[in-house]
Each structure stands twice: as C-alpha cells, then as structure tokens.
Amino acid sequence: MPLAPRSGHSPVLATLARTVPFASAEEAWFWTMSALVARRDGARVSAGKGLVPRPCEPDDVVKCLDRLYRQRRIEVAHARIMRIWGERGTAPNPRHASERGDARLWREAMNRLEWPLRVKGIVMIAPAATAESPVASAEIIPFPKAR
C-alpha cells in the first residue's frame, strides 16, 4: 500500500521561501535566548510552531556563536554578557554608568555575530541603495581638466 499524505496534516517545517529572517543579530539573539530559557524551564520547543516561521532553530544561532568563540573572534566575557542580557530580554544601556562596560561588550559581540547570521540567511541582508537614499541621489561633479 503506497503512503500518501493525510488531508489536514501539514508539514512541520515551512519552506525557506515563506520564512521571515530577523532584522538584526540582536533580534535573533533575543529570540534564541527566549527559546533556550523556555527549553530550560521544561517547554518542548519544536519547529514550525511559532507565529512567524523563522529560517533557523535556536541551536543554529548558538552554533554561529560557538564558531566565533573557537575562531577567537569573541571571548568568554562577550558570551557571558550575551547570556545575562539575553535572559533579561533587553540590551545594556550605555547611558547608565553601571552598564557601560556591558554595553561595549554587547555591541562588539552583536557586530561580530551579524555577518555569520547574514551569510546563513538568518538575518536579512541590508537593503541596497534606493532612489531616496543620499548615496543614490548624489550628484556627480566633473573633474576639472588639468592644464
């Protein structure tokens, strides 16, 4: 007897065409940390159950972070700050004197995590220059001829 999909059942994973990448590494990290905290607290995290289909699993973001650590692009201090503030669900505020050092490490870690996440399609690629942007509407001035 051939196996046929049952009506009313949909695949668990969404296709990559229907997934919504994150706007930034920071957004991806907060999503990852909320999933990891939920998993630690006993929730069963499964793919395709969220409101917005994402192009990755939380472990994919952690793997990118682990790779940066193994390449010595980030240090244990960066990972510690990312865990602490990720669990809080907010970034450290550089305006507060007590959070200034954490904000520097946070910014460094997010800047270094951004590229690997873009390459994997987890974070959306920055839009190209449009007609409204100052770069696209710049006027080209002819170079004066030398005498």
N, C-alpha and C positions, 0 to 999 in steps of 0.2 A: 504494500500500500504506500503510495507516494505521500511525502509530507507536504502539506500545504499550510500557509499561514491562516490562522483563525481570524474570522472577521471580528472586529472590536479590539484586537490586540495591535498595538503599535510598537515599533522598535524602541528599545530603551534609549539609545543614543541618537541624537539629532545629527543630520548631515552637517558637514562643515560649512555648507552654503547658508544654513539657517542659524548658525551660531553667532553670537554677538561678542566680539572681543572687548576687552577692558579699555578704558580711555587712557589709563596710566598704570605704571608699575605699582604705585601706591594703592590704587583701587583694587588691583589684582591681589596685592598682599593682604589687604583688609578682608577680602573675600576668602582668601586661603586661610587666614587665621581664624575667621569665624567658623569655617568648616572644621578646622582642626580642633578648636575648642569644643564644638558640638560633638565631634567624634570622641574626644577625651571624656566628655560627660555622659557618653553612652548612646548617643544618637547613631543610627545607621545611615551613613552618608552613601547615597547611590547616585549614579549618573542619570542625567535627564529628568530629575525630579524638581528642579528649581523653576522659578518663574521665568527666568531668562536662560536659554541654552548657552552655555559657555564652551569655548573651544578647547578646554582642558579640564583636568582633575586638579584638586588642591596639591596632590603629590607632584604634579608636573612643575609647579612653581617652586616647591621645595627642592626639587632636583636641580633646577636652574641655580638656586641659591647655594646648594651644596657644591655644584660645579665651580661657581665663583670662589667659594672658600678653598676648594682644592687647588685652584689656579692662583691662590693668594691675592685675589682681587678684593676680597673683603676679609675682615678679621672677626674673631670671636666677639669683640666689642660691638661690631655692627650687628651681628646676628642677635646678640643679647638685647640691644635696643629695639631691633625689629620685633622680637618676641614680646617684650614688655609693652610697647606702644601698640603693637598689632592686637594684643589681647584687650587693650583699652578701647580700641576702635577709633583712635584719633592720632594724628601726628603731633610730635612735640612742638611747642610754640617757642620760636627763638626770641620772642619779646620778653618771656619770663626768664629771669637770670638763672633759676634752678634748672631750666630745661634747655639752656643754650647749647651745652655740650652734646646733649642727646639729639638736638635738632641738627647739629652739624653731622654727626654720625648717621642719622636717619637720611639726610639729604644725599650724603655720599653713597650710602647703600642703595637708595632708590635710583640714583643716577646710574650706578653700575649694574643694577638688575634690569633696567629698562631695555637695553639692547638685546640681551638673550631672549627676553619675552617677546620683543618685536619680531625677531628672527623666526620664532616658533609660531607666530600668529596669535599669541595670547593677548598681546597689547596691540591696539590698532596703529597702523603706520601713520605718521604725521601727514596731514594733507599737503599737497603741493601748492605752490603759489597760485593764487587766483587773481582774477582781474581787479578785485577790490583791494588786494594786499599792496602795500607800498612798494614791494620789490617788483611786482608785475607792472605797476603804473609808473615806474621811474622813467624819466626822460633821458635819452641818450644824447650826449653833447659831443659834437665832432671835435676831434683833436686838432689843435691849430697846427698848420704846416710850419715846419722848421725852415728858416731862411738861410 
